[in-house]
Amino acid sequence: MAHAHELADVHGDVALDRVLEQVARSAGAVAAVLAVECADGRHVWHAGDLDVRDAEALAEGVLEQGAVPEHVLVTQVPCRTCTAVLAVVHDPAAPLDPAADRLLEAAAAHAGVALELRTVLEVGTRESERMTRLARLTHEVATAADEQTLADVVARALPGLTGARAATVMRLEPKVGELHVVAAHGHDDAQREHLLVTPIRASEVPELAAMLNRREPAVLHIATASEPLRELFRITGSATVLSVPLVAEDQLLGVLTAGWGQVDALADGEAEVLDSLVSLAELASTSWHNLRLLAAVHHQSTHDGLTGLANRTSFRNRLDEVLRDAVDGEGTAVVLCDLDRFTGINQLFGHSAGDEMLRQVAARLGGELRAQDVVARLAGDEFAVLLVDVDDQRADAVAHRLVDSLDSAFRIEGRDLRITVSVGLAVHDGGGGRGDRLLAAADQAMREAKQRGRNQVVMAGAEESAPVVPSLEAELAQAAGSNQLRLFFQPLVDVTTPDGGVVGAEALLRWAHPRLGLLSPAAFLPLAEESGLVTELDLWAVDAACGALAGLEPGPVPLRIAVNMASATLLDPRMLPTIRTALASRGLEPGRLEIEVVESRALADLPGVVDAMRELRQLGVRLSLDDFGTGYSTLSWLHSLPVDQIKIDRSFVMRLPDDGASVAVVRGVLALARELSIEVVAEGVEDAEQLASLRAAGCDIVQGYLLGRPGPVLLQHLVAREIA
């Protein structure tokens, strides 16, 4: 069966052959030759008593307007797409037919029609072939399995579609503003290697930067190119390059380029080539965008959105694969890690701090593993690790390393926070294991680690032979009795005078841990809250603060000292007797002691909290509402609470003076406090601009690193510090 282009040649040539045969059989004629010169070269058809060589020689003569024998009649054939000449060879011995000229003209007209028919058939054939190629290309682009396959398909297709010598597909890296060649076709090995390893920074190539900004095609010539682009042209042997941006859903994905070695390569057909390239770019952009969407959906279905780790489903699938492929002597281990008392982080510092903690924990756990191992987040604060090809000893060592990786503090929102982890370990040797059973065994071991005191590793099925490390909770319970608790003091300063006078201090608890060093409250208060030890710490802090206050030399202004107190301590029956004793035994006026409570709905909801606050007020102790503006604030509630002072939370102060909303909040709180005769303290002041903004708003008392960091000594005066 003939192909399309073969059919075109057959039909066109049959028509021409018939015309020439009729001319060759006309009166007095012995042969006929049709000479045609088109863009694709010369073509010769002949009929009658003339061999091929003589026919070609005659055709060359008539096309080049050389000497023609007298017995040969020549006429131009009308044709819009080529130059065509019809030559009729007569018998020199026979007389010439008087009607020969008219017959020749008629034959030329018929030959012209036959040539037009052949041209039409050829154009139709080429268009059919082009449409077939486009359909095949469309299918390949639309069904590409990934971005690299798509780029390879497009780069291979570009030269054939546009007539270019070479082509590239570039991916845009928007974060760094670079174009990276991901596929190249038509270059030699050295050129291709250079393109693939050399990123193009758009800011250094003005032509590319302009094209990307306008998101329009551009024709680039070596003669007018900038130096970086001209050098790239030299390396790749290009003189003219047509570039088209890849854009989908208003997102810039990359660039397609088609290159030619000639400067005037697009002189005649630039519009047609541009249309082809733009059409391919649109098709490729859509497919590329769809591939990214599919990849994103697949990633979301198999990964945790917060940490980027594998999720439970992905972890289970990988665990089953490893167990199925394992052979004897290859151990597979599951390490289940559950953070200890993580809910305290969320409750004390908010969910944003908790989320950041989870992200940092994920990074630390992943940093302890090999490339073939897998770490996943299974639930809120539960992580799992899959160890491949390990024995019991190796798995146990990795599990302990994971515990140790969380020892150091996490820097979160300007605070040093600490967390510990309880770990369960289960190991299976060889194949035939079941993932659900291995996970269940690790989970049971993790629960055993919790029961033994947390912050340790328990291996499923292992005998308890090693000495158990004392839990942090047990150590905290002994901290006060072991003289491990300390108070640090941060001054409260009256800024209404140029020199600033110290009017008091906030007592901040520290734990001098024998193994972990000096710990801030963030490292152990969540544990104290959860374990019920917070009241012991609060009562110790009240007594120690009163002792520090009593130890001061008398000064011009009696200093006040503030101690933080949990809601649970306010309800403890020992609270009031402890405060009375601490004040009376030191001979202190009750008004020099301030009890700070954190603003929260719990203060209003817990039965007896407000009553306890009123009893303290009756005793003469001052009450301060800490972190004001971040919790449950209503005007009616504030009016009903027996407070002497409110402390504007540092989250508002840190955004002064640039954030208009924070300025408005601070001014509003100050105005409200003046109406209710409540003192205001701004905490977290760290720079002079914040201080100036607070002064301008009418805030008299401030606290923060600008005026004094927490220290072990209770200061009565600022040391060598000018705050004017």
C-alpha positions in Angstrom: 0.0 0.0 0.0 1.4 3.4 -1.0 2.1 6.1 1.7 0.6 9.6 1.4 3.6 11.2 -0.2 3.9 8.3 -2.6 0.3 8.7 -3.7 0.9 12.4 -4.2 3.8 11.7 -6.5 1.9 9.0 -8.4 -1.2 11.2 -9.1 0.9 14.2 -10.1 3.3 12.3 -12.3 0.5 10.5 -14.1 -1.1 13.7 -15.2 2.2 15.1 -16.4 3.1 11.9 -18.3 -0.3 12.0 -20.1 0.3 15.6 -21.2 3.8 14.8 -22.5 2.7 11.6 -24.3 0.0 13.5 -26.1 2.4 16.2 -27.2 5.0 13.6 -28.3 2.3 12.0 -30.5 1.3 15.2 -32.2 2.0 15.8 -35.8 5.7 16.0 -36.6 6.8 15.6 -33.0 9.1 12.8 -31.8 9.6 13.7 -28.1 8.5 16.1 -25.4 10.5 17.3 -22.3 9.2 19.2 -19.3 11.9 21.0 -17.3 11.0 22.3 -13.9 13.1 24.2 -11.3 11.6 24.6 -7.8 12.8 25.4 -4.3 13.7 21.7 -3.8 15.7 21.4 -7.1 15.3 20.5 -10.7 12.9 17.9 -12.1 12.6 16.5 -15.6 9.8 14.6 -17.3 10.0 13.3 -20.8 8.1 11.2 -23.4 8.7 9.9 -26.8 11.9 8.9 -28.7 14.5 10.4 -26.3 16.6 8.7 -23.7 17.1 10.1 -20.2 20.5 11.6 -20.7 19.4 13.5 -23.8 16.2 14.6 -22.0 18.2 15.9 -19.0 20.7 17.7 -21.3 17.8 19.4 -23.2 16.2 20.4 -19.9 19.4 22.0 -18.7 19.7 23.9 -21.9 16.2 25.4 -21.9 16.2 26.3 -18.2 19.6 28.1 -18.6 18.4 29.7 -21.8 21.2 28.1 -23.8 21.3 27.4 -27.5 18.4 25.2 -28.7 18.3 23.3 -32.0 16.0 24.6 -34.7 13.9 21.4 -34.7 13.0 22.0 -31.0 10.1 24.3 -30.0 10.2 25.8 -26.5 7.6 27.6 -24.5 7.1 28.8 -20.9 4.7 26.8 -18.8 2.5 28.9 -16.5 3.2 27.9 -12.9 2.9 30.0 -9.7 5.3 28.0 -7.6 8.2 27.2 -9.9 9.9 27.9 -13.3 8.8 25.4 -16.0 9.6 25.1 -19.7 8.1 22.7 -22.2 10.3 21.6 -25.1 8.9 19.6 -28.2 11.4 17.8 -30.4 10.3 17.5 -34.1 11.6 15.3 -36.8 14.2 17.5 -38.7 13.3 15.7 -42.0 9.6 16.3 -41.7 7.9 19.6 -42.4 6.7 21.6 -39.3 3.0 21.6 -38.8 1.6 25.1 -39.2 -0.5 24.6 -36.0 2.6 23.5 -34.0 2.8 26.8 -32.0 -0.9 26.7 -31.1 -0.5 23.0 -30.1 2.6 23.9 -28.0 0.8 26.6 -26.1 -2.2 24.4 -25.4 0.1 21.6 -24.2 2.0 24.1 -22.0 -1.3 25.2 -20.4 -2.2 21.5 -19.7 1.2 20.9 -18.3 0.8 24.0 -16.0 -2.5 22.6 -14.7 -0.8 19.2 -14.1 2.1 20.9 -12.2 -0.4 22.9 -10.0 -2.2 19.6 -9.3 1.0 18.0 -8.3 2.0 21.0 -6.1 -1.4 20.9 -4.4 -1.1 17.2 -3.7 2.4 17.6 -2.3 1.3 20.5 0.0 -1.6 18.4 1.1 0.6 15.5 1.7 3.1 17.6 3.7 0.3 19.1 5.8 -1.1 15.6 6.4 2.3 14.4 7.5 2.7 17.5 9.7 -0.7 17.0 11.3 0.3 13.3 12.0 3.5 14.4 13.6 1.7 17.0 15.7 -0.9 14.5 16.8 1.9 12.1 17.8 3.7 14.9 19.6 0.6 16.1 21.3 0.0 12.6 22.6 3.6 12.2 23.8 3.5 15.6 25.6 0.2 14.9 27.2 1.1 11.4 28.4 4.7 12.2 29.6 5.2 10.5 33.0 7.3 13.2 34.5 8.9 16.6 33.9 12.1 15.2 32.5 10.4 13.0 30.0 8.3 15.9 28.9 11.3 18.2 28.5 13.1 15.5 26.4 10.1 15.0 24.1 9.8 18.7 23.5 13.5 19.3 22.9 13.6 16.4 20.3 10.5 17.7 18.5 11.5 21.4 18.2 14.0 21.1 15.4 11.7 19.1 13.2 8.8 21.4 13.9 10.7 24.7 13.3 13.6 23.7 11.0 16.0 24.8 13.8 19.5 23.3 14.2 19.2 22.8 17.9 16.7 23.3 20.8 16.6 23.5 24.6 14.1 23.3 27.4 14.9 25.4 30.5 13.3 25.3 33.9 13.0 28.5 35.9 14.1 28.4 39.6 12.1 31.4 40.9 13.8 31.6 44.3 17.2 32.3 42.8 16.1 33.7 39.5 18.0 31.1 37.4 17.2 29.2 34.3 18.5 25.6 34.2 18.7 23.6 30.9 16.9 20.3 31.6 16.9 19.0 28.0 18.9 19.8 24.8 18.8 18.4 21.3 20.9 19.1 18.2 24.2 19.9 20.1 27.4 18.0 20.3 28.4 16.3 23.5 30.5 19.2 24.8 27.9 21.8 24.0 25.2 19.7 25.7 27.3 19.1 28.8 28.0 22.9 29.1 24.3 23.7 28.8 23.2 21.1 31.3 25.6 22.2 34.0 25.6 26.0 33.6 22.7 27.9 35.1 21.7 31.1 33.4 21.0 34.0 35.9 18.3 36.1 34.4 19.5 39.3 36.1 22.8 39.0 34.2 21.2 38.6 30.8 19.0 41.7 30.0 17.3 40.0 27.0 16.1 37.1 29.1 15.1 39.3 32.0 13.0 41.4 29.7 11.4 38.4 28.0 10.5 36.8 31.3 9.1 40.1 32.7 6.9 40.6 29.6 6.3 36.9 29.1 6.5 37.4 25.4 8.6 35.6 22.7 11.9 37.1 21.7 14.2 36.8 18.7 17.9 37.0 19.8 20.8 37.6 17.4 24.5 37.1 18.3 25.4 40.6 16.8 23.2 42.5 19.2 23.2 40.1 22.2 24.7 41.1 25.6 28.1 39.7 26.4 27.0 36.8 28.6 24.5 35.7 25.9 26.9 36.3 23.1 29.4 33.9 24.8 26.7 31.3 25.2 25.9 31.7 21.5 29.5 31.1 20.6 29.8 28.0 22.7 26.6 26.5 21.2 27.3 27.6 17.6 24.1 29.7 17.4 23.7 32.9 15.5 19.9 33.3 15.9 17.8 32.0 18.7 14.0 32.2 19.1 12.9 32.0 22.8 9.4 31.5 24.1 8.4 31.6 27.8 6.5 28.6 29.3 3.5 30.0 31.2 0.6 28.2 32.7 -2.1 29.6 35.1 -0.1 32.9 35.2 2.9 30.9 36.6 6.2 31.2 34.7 7.7 27.7 34.4 10.6 28.1 32.0 11.7 28.8 28.5 11.8 27.0 25.1 14.6 27.9 22.6 15.2 27.1 19.0 18.6 28.0 17.5 20.0 28.4 14.0 23.6 28.8 12.9 22.7 31.5 10.3 22.1 35.1 11.2 19.3 35.4 8.6 17.7 32.0 9.3 14.3 33.6 10.0 14.4 36.2 7.3 11.5 34.7 5.3 9.5 32.4 7.7 9.8 34.0 11.1 6.0 34.3 11.7 5.3 30.7 10.7 8.2 29.4 12.9 7.1 31.6 15.8 3.5 30.3 15.5 4.8 26.7 15.7 7.0 27.4 18.6 4.3 29.3 20.5 1.8 26.4 19.9 4.3 23.9 21.2 5.1 26.1 24.2 1.4 26.4 25.1 1.0 22.6 24.9 4.1 21.9 26.9 3.2 24.5 29.6 -0.2 23.0 30.2 1.3 19.5 30.4 4.1 20.7 32.7 1.6 22.5 35.0 -0.6 19.4 35.2 2.5 17.2 36.0 3.3 19.6 38.9 -0.3 19.5 40.1 -0.3 15.7 40.1 3.1 15.6 41.8 1.8 18.0 44.5 -1.4 15.9 45.0 0.6 12.7 45.3 3.1 14.3 47.7 0.3 15.6 49.9 -1.3 12.2 50.0 2.0 10.6 51.1 3.5 13.3 53.3 2.8 15.3 56.4 1.9 18.9 55.6 3.6 20.4 58.6 7.0 18.7 58.6 7.3 17.4 55.1 8.0 13.9 56.4 6.3 10.8 55.2 2.9 10.2 56.7 1.5 7.1 58.3 0.2 5.6 55.0 3.5 6.1 53.2 5.4 4.7 56.2 3.3 1.6 56.4 3.7 1.0 52.6 7.4 1.3 52.8 7.6 -0.9 55.9 5.7 -3.6 54.1 7.9 -3.4 51.0 11.1 -3.7 53.1 9.8 -6.6 55.1 8.7 -8.4 51.9 12.1 -8.0 50.2 14.2 -8.7 53.3 16.3 -11.9 53.4 17.7 -13.9 56.3 20.4 -11.9 58.1 18.8 -8.5 57.2 17.1 -6.9 60.2 14.3 -4.4 59.9 13.7 -2.0 62.8 10.8 0.3 63.7 11.7 3.1 66.2 8.6 4.8 67.6 9.3 8.3 69.1 6.6 10.0 71.2 7.4 13.5 72.6 7.0 13.9 76.3 4.4 16.4 77.6 4.2 18.2 74.2 0.8 19.5 75.1 2.4 21.8 77.6 4.3 23.6 74.8 1.0 24.3 73.0 -0.7 25.5 76.2 2.1 27.7 77.4 3.4 29.2 74.2 0.7 28.6 71.6 0.2 26.3 68.7 2.6 28.3 66.4 5.4 27.5 68.8 4.3 23.9 69.0 4.2 23.6 65.2 7.7 25.1 65.0 8.9 22.6 67.7 7.6 19.7 65.6 9.4 21.0 62.5 12.7 21.3 64.3 12.2 17.8 65.9 11.6 16.4 62.5 14.8 18.0 61.2 16.9 16.7 64.1 15.6 13.1 63.8 16.2 13.1 60.0 19.7 14.3 60.6 20.6 11.2 62.5 19.6 8.7 59.7 21.1 7.2 56.6 19.6 7.9 53.1 17.9 4.5 53.0 16.2 5.0 56.3 12.7 6.6 56.6 11.4 9.0 59.2 7.7 9.8 59.3 5.2 11.7 61.4 2.4 9.4 62.4 0.3 11.7 64.5 0.4 14.9 66.5 3.6 14.4 68.5 4.4 10.8 67.4 7.2 10.1 64.9 8.4 6.7 63.5 11.7 5.7 62.0 12.3 2.7 59.7 15.8 1.3 59.8 16.8 -1.0 57.0 19.4 -3.8 57.2 20.3 -3.4 60.9 20.8 -5.8 63.8 19.6 -5.3 67.4 22.8 -3.5 68.5 22.8 -1.1 65.6 19.1 -0.3 65.9 19.5 0.3 69.7 22.4 2.6 69.1 20.4 4.7 66.5 17.4 4.8 68.9 19.6 6.3 71.7 21.1 8.7 69.2 17.6 9.9 68.4 16.9 10.6 72.1 20.2 12.4 72.5 19.5 14.6 69.4 16.7 16.3 71.3 18.8 17.1 74.4 19.8 20.6 73.4 17.3 23.5 73.6 15.1 24.5 70.6 15.2 28.2 69.8 11.6 29.1 69.1 10.1 32.6 68.9 13.0 34.0 70.9 12.8 31.4 73.6 14.9 28.3 74.4 12.5 25.4 74.8 13.3 21.8 75.7 11.5 18.6 75.0 12.3 14.9 75.7 11.2 11.8 73.9 10.1 8.3 74.9 11.2 5.7 72.4 10.0 2.1 71.6 12.1 -0.1 69.5 11.1 -3.4 67.7 13.4 -5.4 65.4 12.5 -8.2 62.9 15.1 -10.4 61.3 14.8 -11.6 57.7 11.6 -11.8 55.6 8.1 -12.9 56.4 7.5 -10.1 58.9 4.3 -8.1 59.2 4.4 -4.3 59.4 1.3 -4.0 61.7 2.9 -6.4 64.3 6.2 -4.6 64.2 4.5 -1.3 64.7 2.4 -2.6 67.6 5.5 -4.1 69.3 7.3 -0.7 69.0 4.2 1.1 70.3 4.0 -1.2 73.4 7.7 -0.6 74.0 7.2 3.1 73.8 4.5 3.0 76.4 6.8 1.0 78.6 9.4 3.8 78.2 6.7 6.3 79.3 6.0 4.3 82.4 9.6 3.9 83.4 10.0 7.7 83.5 10.2 8.9 79.9 13.2 10.2 78.0 14.6 6.7 77.3 14.6 3.8 74.9 12.9 0.4 75.5 13.4 -2.5 73.1 10.4 -4.8 72.6 11.1 -8.2 74.2 14.3 -7.1 75.9 15.0 -7.8 79.5 15.5 -4.7 81.7 19.2 -5.1 82.5 20.7 -1.6 82.2 20.1 0.9 85.1 17.2 3.2 84.4 18.2 6.8 84.0 16.3 9.0 86.5 13.4 10.7 84.8 13.3 14.5 84.5 10.1 14.5 86.5 11.7 12.6 89.4 14.7 15.0 89.3 12.4 18.0 89.3 10.6 16.7 92.4 13.9 16.8 94.3 15.1 20.1 92.8 14.0 22.3 95.7 15.2 20.0 98.4 18.5 19.6 96.6 19.2 23.3 96.4 19.0 23.3 92.6 16.4 26.1 92.1 17.6 29.7 91.5 15.9 33.1 91.0 17.0 35.5 88.4 15.8 39.1 88.5 14.8 41.4 85.7 14.4 45.1 86.7 11.2 47.1 86.2 12.1 50.7 85.3 10.2 54.0 85.6 11.1 55.8 82.4 9.4 59.1 83.3 12.8 60.5 84.4 15.8 60.7 82.1 18.0 58.4 84.3 15.2 55.9 84.9 14.7 54.5 88.4 14.3 50.9 89.3 10.9 50.4 91.0 11.0 46.6 91.2 11.9 43.4 89.5 10.3 40.2 88.2 11.7 37.0 89.8 12.3 34.4 87.2 12.8 30.7 88.1 15.9 28.7 86.9 16.8 25.1 87.5 20.5 24.4 88.0 20.3 20.8 86.7 23.3 18.7 87.6 23.4 17.1 84.1 21.8 19.6 81.8 23.1 22.8 83.2 21.1 26.0 84.0 17.5 25.5 82.5 15.1 28.3 81.8 11.4 27.9 82.8 10.5 26.8 79.3 12.5 23.7 79.7 10.7 22.4 82.8 7.5 24.4 83.5 5.4 22.3 81.0 6.6 19.2 82.9 5.8 20.8 86.3 2.3 21.8 85.1 1.5 18.3 83.9 3.0 16.4 86.8 1.5 18.7 89.5 4.9 20.0 90.7 4.2 23.6 89.7 2.8 24.5 93.1 5.9 23.4 94.9 8.0 25.5 92.6 5.7 28.5 92.9 5.7 28.4 96.7 9.5 28.0 96.8 9.8 31.0 94.5 7.6 33.2 96.7 9.7 32.5 99.8 13.0 32.9 98.0 11.8 36.2 96.4 10.8 37.6 99.8 14.2 36.6 101.2 16.0 38.4 98.4 13.8 41.5 98.9 14.5 41.5 102.7 18.3 41.3 102.0 18.4 44.6 100.2 19.9 47.7 101.9 17.2 50.3 102.5 16.9 52.7 99.6 15.0 55.8 98.7 12.2 53.8 97.0 11.0 50.5 98.5 11.3 48.0 95.7 8.6 45.6 94.7 9.2 42.0 93.6 6.9 40.1 91.2 6.5 36.3 91.3 4.7 34.3 88.6 2.0 31.9 89.9 0.0 29.2 88.2 -3.8 28.9 88.5 -3.3 25.6 90.3 -1.2 27.3 93.0 -3.9 30.0 93.6 -6.3 27.2 94.5 -3.8 25.3 96.8 -4.6 25.7 100.5 -0.9 26.2 101.3 -0.7 29.4 99.1 -2.0 32.0 101.6 -0.2 30.6 104.7 3.1 30.4 102.7 2.8 34.0 101.5 1.8 35.3 105.0 4.8 33.5 106.6 7.2 34.7 103.9 6.2 38.3 104.4 5.9 38.3 108.2 9.2 36.4 108.9 11.1 39.1 106.9 9.1 42.1 108.1 8.0 43.0 104.6 5.0 45.1 103.7 2.6 43.0 101.7 2.4 45.7 99.0 6.0 45.0 98.0 5.0 41.5 96.8 3.3 41.2 93.4 1.7 37.9 92.2 1.7 37.6 88.4 -1.0 35.4 86.8 -1.2 34.8 83.1 -4.3 36.1 81.4 -6.4 33.2 80.4 -10.0 32.0 80.4 -9.0 29.5 83.1 -8.8 32.4 85.6 -12.5 33.1 85.2 -13.7 29.5 84.7 -11.8 27.7 87.6 -14.0 27.8 90.7 -12.3 29.7 93.5 -9.5 31.4 91.4 -11.1 34.9 91.6 -11.9 34.4 95.3 -8.2 33.5 96.0 -7.1 36.6 94.1 -9.5 38.7 96.3 -8.0 37.1 99.4 -4.5 38.1 98.3 -5.7 41.6 97.6 -7.2 41.8 101.1 -3.9 40.6 102.5 -2.3 43.7 100.8 -0.4 41.7 98.1 -0.5 43.3 94.7 -1.9 41.4 91.7 -0.6 41.7 88.1 -2.2 40.3 84.9 0.7 39.0 82.7 0.7 38.7 78.9 -2.3 41.0 78.6 -3.9 41.1 75.2 -3.1 37.6 74.1 -5.7 35.6 76.1 -9.3 36.1 77.2 -9.6 39.9 77.4 -13.0 41.6 77.8 -13.7 44.9 79.5 -16.2 43.5 81.9 -13.9 40.7 83.0 -11.0 43.0 83.5 -13.2 45.3 85.6 -14.3 42.4 87.8 -10.8 41.0 88.4 -9.0 42.4 91.5 -5.8 43.4 89.7 -3.4 46.3 90.4 -1.3 46.0 87.2 -1.5 44.7 83.7 1.6 43.8 81.6 1.3 44.4 77.9 2.6 41.3 76.1 5.9 41.4 74.3 4.2 40.4 71.0 2.8 43.9 70.7 5.9 45.7 72.0 8.2 44.0 69.5 6.3 45.4 66.5 6.6 49.0 67.7 6.8 51.6 66.3 6.3 50.5 62.7 3.1 48.4 63.1 0.1 50.7 63.3 -2.2 48.1 64.8 0.3 47.4 67.6 0.6 51.1 68.4 -3.2 51.3 68.5 -3.5 48.3 70.9 -0.8 49.8 73.2 -2.5 53.2 73.3 -5.9 51.6 73.9 -4.6 49.4 76.8 -3.0 52.5 78.4 -6.2 54.5 78.0 -8.3 51.7 79.5 -5.9 51.2 82.4 -6.0 54.9 83.2 -9.8 54.8 83.4 -9.7 51.8 85.7 -6.7 53.2 87.8 -4.6 50.1 86.9 -0.8 50.4 86.5 0.7 49.3 83.2 4.0 47.7 82.5 5.3 47.1 78.9 7.5 44.0 78.7 9.9 42.9 76.1 11.5 46.3 75.3 14.6 45.6 73.3 15.5 48.8 71.4 15.4 52.6 71.8 12.7 53.0 69.1 10.3 50.8 71.1 11.1 52.7 74.3 10.5 56.0 72.6 7.2 54.8 71.2 6.0 53.6 74.6 7.0 56.9 76.2 5.1 58.8 73.5 2.0 56.6 74.2 2.2 57.4 77.9 3.6 54.2 79.3 5.6 54.9 82.5 7.0 51.5 83.6 8.9 49.1 81.2 10.8 45.9 81.3 13.2 44.3 78.8 16.7 43.6 77.6 17.3 47.3 76.7 17.0 48.1 80.4 18.4 45.0 82.0 18.7 41.3 81.4 17.7 38.7 84.0 20.5 38.1 86.5 21.1 36.4 89.8 21.4 39.8 91.7 18.5 41.9 92.6 19.5 45.4 91.5 18.3 48.7 93.1 19.8 50.9 90.4 20.6 50.6 86.7 24.3 50.1 86.2 26.0 52.5 83.7 22.9 52.6 81.5 21.4 55.8 80.0 17.9 55.5 78.7 17.1 59.1 77.8 
